[in-house]
C-alpha cells in the first residue's frame, strides 16, 4: 500500500507539470466535435461527411481520427454525430477552419445539401491535449466494435491524482478485463473543463461485453486497492458529484478508427 501511495504521489507531481509544458511547445491538439442534426436530417449530415466533408478536412490539414453515432436515445441516437479531428497546433486549427470555411468547394456542398434548410442545428467544439499516458491509435481489422466516450470530472485540484491513477493502474486493468484503451485527453480551455476533466475513449467487443467487463473491473481487488490508495493520497474522492458520464457509440461506416 505504501508503494502504491508513493507512486501515485510522484506521478501526480509530474502530471501537474505536463499541461504547461505542452502548451508552451504548441504541439498537436485534438478537437472533439458534436453535431446535432435538425429533425430528420441526421442521415444527410452523415452523407455529407462521407461524400465531401472528410476529404475537405484533409485538404485543409485536418486529420480525421474517428466518427461515431450514439447508441441510446438519451445520448442523441438518430440525431447526433460525434467525431475527433487532429490538428498540428491550435493556431493551425484556426487557420485550417478559416480556409475550409472559405473553400468554394465547401460552399457549393453546403449550399447543395441545405437547399431545403439547415441540416445541422448545433455544432459543439472542445479542443483537447493528449494525456501523456494515452496510447497511439492502433490499426484494427477485426469485427465491428462498440465505442464508449467517458467524461470524468474531478473536484478542484484533483486532476493530477486522477491522471496518476489511470497512468499507473486503471489503463492496465481495463486491458486485463477486455477493454481497449483508444485515447485519453484533457480539455485545453477553462470554460470546457480544463484542469478538472479527463475525456477518454474505449472500445468493447459489444454492448453486452462492455457490461461484463465493467462488472469484473469494478470487482477486481487490484482496482479496489488502487482506488482506495489514490483517494487516501489525494485526501478524498477523485470524482466530482455526477462526475462520470458515459456515451456508448457505434462507429460510422466512414470512420478511420472502427
C-alpha positions as CSV (number, residue, x, y, z in Angstrom):
1,X,0.0,0.0,0.0
2,X,2.8,2.4,0.8
3,X,4.4,1.7,-2.5
4,X,1.2,2.5,-4.3
5,X,0.8,5.7,-2.4
6,X,4.4,6.8,-3.2
7,X,3.9,6.1,-6.9
8,X,0.7,7.9,-7.1
9,X,2.2,11.0,-5.4
10,X,5.2,11.1,-7.7
11,X,3.0,10.6,-10.8
12,X,0.7,13.4,-9.7
13,X,3.6,15.8,-9.4
14,X,4.8,15.1,-12.9
15,X,1.3,15.1,-14.4
16,X,0.7,18.5,-12.9
17,X,3.6,20.0,-14.9
18,X,2.8,18.4,-18.2
19,X,0.0,20.6,-19.4
20,X,2.1,23.8,-19.1
21,X,5.0,22.1,-21.0
22,X,2.7,21.0,-23.8
23,X,1.0,24.5,-24.1
24,X,4.4,26.1,-24.3
25,X,5.5,23.7,-27.0
26,X,2.4,24.4,-29.1
27,X,2.2,20.8,-30.2
28,X,-0.6,18.8,-31.8
29,X,-4.1,19.2,-30.5
30,X,-7.3,17.1,-30.9
31,X,-10.7,18.6,-31.4
32,X,-13.9,16.8,-30.2
33,X,-16.9,17.9,-32.2
34,X,-20.5,17.0,-31.5
35,X,-23.1,17.8,-34.2
36,X,-26.9,17.8,-33.6
37,X,-28.9,17.4,-36.8
38,X,-32.1,19.2,-37.4
39,X,-35.1,16.9,-37.1
40,X,-35.0,14.0,-39.6
41,X,-31.7,15.1,-41.2
42,X,-29.0,13.1,-39.4
43,X,-28.6,10.8,-42.4
44,X,-28.0,13.8,-44.6
45,X,-25.3,15.0,-42.2
46,X,-23.6,11.6,-42.3
47,X,-23.8,11.5,-46.1
48,X,-22.2,15.0,-46.3
49,X,-19.3,13.9,-44.2
50,X,-18.9,10.6,-46.0
51,X,-19.0,12.1,-49.5
52,X,-17.5,15.6,-49.0
53,X,-16.5,17.0,-45.6
54,X,-13.9,14.5,-44.6
55,X,-11.9,15.0,-47.9
56,X,-12.1,18.7,-47.5
57,X,-10.9,18.5,-43.9
58,X,-7.8,16.6,-45.1
59,X,-7.3,19.1,-47.9
60,X,-7.0,21.8,-45.3
61,X,-4.6,20.0,-43.0
62,X,-7.1,18.4,-40.5
63,X,-6.7,14.7,-39.8
64,X,-9.8,12.6,-39.5
65,X,-9.4,10.3,-36.4
66,X,-12.8,8.8,-35.6
67,X,-16.5,9.3,-36.2
68,X,-19.4,7.6,-34.3
69,X,-23.1,7.9,-33.5
70,X,-24.7,7.4,-30.1
71,X,-26.5,4.1,-29.5
72,X,-29.0,5.3,-26.9
73,X,-31.9,7.8,-27.2
74,X,-30.8,9.6,-24.0
75,X,-27.4,10.4,-25.7
76,X,-28.9,11.6,-29.0
77,X,-29.2,8.4,-31.1
78,X,-30.5,9.3,-34.5
79,X,-29.7,13.0,-34.2
80,X,-26.0,13.3,-33.2
81,X,-22.6,12.8,-34.8
82,X,-19.5,12.7,-32.5
83,X,-16.1,12.9,-34.1
84,X,-12.5,13.8,-33.4
85,X,-10.0,15.7,-35.6
86,X,-6.3,16.2,-35.0
87,X,-4.5,19.5,-35.8
88,X,-0.8,20.3,-35.9
89,X,-1.4,23.1,-33.3
90,X,-4.1,25.3,-32.0
91,X,-3.0,28.0,-34.4
92,X,-3.0,25.5,-37.3
93,X,-6.6,24.6,-36.3
94,X,-7.7,28.2,-36.6
95,X,-6.1,28.6,-40.0
96,X,-7.5,25.2,-41.2
97,X,-11.1,26.1,-40.2
98,X,-10.7,29.6,-41.8
99,X,-9.5,28.1,-45.1
100,X,-12.1,25.3,-45.0
101,X,-15.0,27.7,-44.5
102,X,-13.8,29.9,-47.4
103,X,-13.2,27.0,-49.8
104,X,-15.5,27.4,-52.8
105,X,-15.9,23.6,-53.0
106,X,-17.2,23.5,-49.4
107,X,-19.5,26.5,-50.0
108,X,-21.0,24.6,-53.0
109,X,-21.5,21.4,-51.0
110,X,-23.1,23.4,-48.1
111,X,-25.5,25.2,-50.4
112,X,-26.5,22.0,-52.2
113,X,-27.1,20.0,-49.0
114,X,-29.1,22.8,-47.4
115,X,-31.3,23.7,-50.3
116,X,-34.3,22.8,-48.2
117,X,-33.0,24.3,-45.0
118,X,-30.2,23.7,-42.5
119,X,-29.3,20.1,-41.7
120,X,-27.1,20.9,-38.6
121,X,-28.9,22.5,-35.7
122,X,-25.9,22.8,-33.3
123,X,-22.2,22.2,-33.5
124,X,-20.1,21.9,-30.3
125,X,-16.3,22.0,-30.2
126,X,-13.8,21.1,-27.5
127,X,-10.1,21.4,-28.0
128,X,-8.1,18.7,-26.3
129,X,-4.5,17.9,-25.4
130,X,-3.5,14.2,-25.3
131,X,-2.7,12.8,-21.9
132,X,0.9,11.6,-21.5
133,X,-0.4,8.0,-20.9
134,X,-2.7,7.9,-24.0
135,X,-1.8,5.1,-26.4
136,X,-1.1,5.7,-30.1
137,X,-4.1,4.8,-32.3
138,X,-3.5,1.2,-33.5
139,X,-4.7,-0.3,-36.7
140,X,-7.7,-2.6,-36.3
141,X,-9.1,-5.1,-38.8
142,X,-11.3,-7.2,-36.6
143,X,-15.1,-7.5,-36.0
144,X,-17.1,-4.2,-35.5
145,X,-16.7,-2.8,-32.1
146,X,-18.6,-0.5,-29.8
147,X,-17.0,2.7,-28.6
148,X,-17.5,4.4,-25.3
149,X,-16.8,8.1,-24.6
150,X,-16.4,8.8,-20.9
151,X,-16.1,12.3,-19.4
152,X,-14.6,12.3,-15.9
153,X,-14.9,15.4,-13.8
154,X,-12.8,15.8,-10.6
155,X,-13.1,18.1,-7.6
156,X,-10.9,21.1,-7.7
157,X,-7.2,20.3,-7.6
158,X,-7.6,16.5,-8.1
159,X,-7.0,16.1,-11.9
160,X,-3.3,15.2,-11.4
161,X,-4.2,12.5,-8.9
162,X,-6.8,11.1,-11.3
163,X,-4.3,11.0,-14.2
164,X,-1.8,9.2,-11.9
165,X,-4.3,6.5,-11.1
166,X,-5.1,6.0,-14.8
167,X,-1.5,6.0,-15.8
168,X,-0.3,3.6,-13.1
169,X,-3.3,1.3,-12.7
170,X,-6.6,1.9,-14.5
171,X,-5.4,1.6,-18.1
172,X,-3.7,-1.7,-17.5
173,X,-6.7,-3.0,-15.6
174,X,-9.0,-2.1,-18.4
175,X,-6.9,-4.3,-20.7
176,X,-7.0,-7.1,-18.2
177,X,-10.8,-7.0,-18.3
178,X,-11.1,-6.9,-22.1
179,X,-11.5,-3.2,-22.6
180,X,-9.4,-1.4,-25.3
181,X,-7.9,2.0,-24.5
182,X,-8.3,4.2,-27.5
183,X,-7.4,7.7,-26.3
184,X,-7.2,10.0,-23.3
185,X,-7.4,13.8,-23.4
186,X,-7.8,16.9,-21.4
187,X,-9.8,20.0,-22.5
188,X,-7.5,23.0,-23.1
189,X,-10.0,25.7,-22.3
190,X,-11.2,26.6,-18.9
191,X,-14.8,27.0,-20.0
192,X,-14.7,23.5,-21.4
193,X,-13.3,21.9,-18.3
194,X,-9.6,22.4,-18.4
195,X,-7.9,21.5,-15.1
196,X,-10.6,19.2,-13.9
197,X,-11.7,17.0,-16.8
198,X,-10.5,13.8,-18.4
199,X,-12.2,12.7,-21.6
200,X,-11.4,9.3,-22.9
201,X,-12.5,6.7,-25.5
202,X,-12.7,3.0,-25.0
203,X,-13.6,0.1,-27.3
204,X,-15.6,-3.0,-26.5
205,X,-16.4,-6.2,-28.4
206,X,-20.1,-5.4,-28.0
207,X,-22.5,-3.6,-25.6
208,X,-23.0,-6.8,-23.7
209,X,-19.3,-7.4,-23.4
210,X,-18.9,-3.8,-22.0
211,X,-21.4,-4.6,-19.2
212,X,-19.5,-7.8,-18.3
213,X,-16.1,-6.0,-18.5
214,X,-17.2,-3.2,-16.2
215,X,-18.6,-5.6,-13.7
216,X,-15.4,-7.6,-13.5
217,X,-13.2,-4.5,-13.4
218,X,-15.1,-2.9,-10.5
219,X,-15.0,-6.2,-8.5
220,X,-11.2,-6.6,-9.1
221,X,-9.3,-6.5,-5.8
222,X,-6.4,-4.7,-7.5
223,X,-8.7,-1.9,-8.7
224,X,-10.4,-1.6,-5.3
225,X,-7.0,-1.3,-3.6
226,X,-5.7,1.3,-6.2
227,X,-8.9,3.4,-5.9
228,X,-8.6,3.4,-2.1
229,X,-4.9,4.3,-2.2
230,X,-5.4,7.1,-4.7
231,X,-8.2,8.6,-2.7
232,X,-6.2,8.4,0.5
233,X,-3.2,10.1,-1.1
234,X,-5.4,12.8,-2.6
235,X,-7.3,13.4,0.7
236,X,-10.7,12.4,-0.7
237,X,-12.7,11.2,-3.7
238,X,-11.3,11.9,-7.2
239,X,-14.8,12.1,-8.6
240,X,-17.0,15.2,-8.5
241,X,-20.7,14.8,-7.9
242,X,-22.2,13.4,-11.1
243,X,-18.6,13.4,-12.3
244,X,-18.6,10.4,-14.7
245,X,-20.7,10.5,-17.9
246,X,-20.7,7.7,-20.4
247,X,-21.9,7.6,-24.0
248,X,-21.9,4.3,-26.0
249,X,-21.4,4.7,-29.7
250,X,-21.3,2.8,-33.0
251,X,-18.5,3.9,-35.4
252,X,-19.8,5.1,-38.7
253,X,-19.0,3.2,-41.9
254,X,-16.6,6.0,-42.9
255,X,-14.7,6.3,-39.6
256,X,-11.0,5.8,-40.0
257,X,-11.0,4.1,-36.5
258,X,-13.5,1.3,-36.1
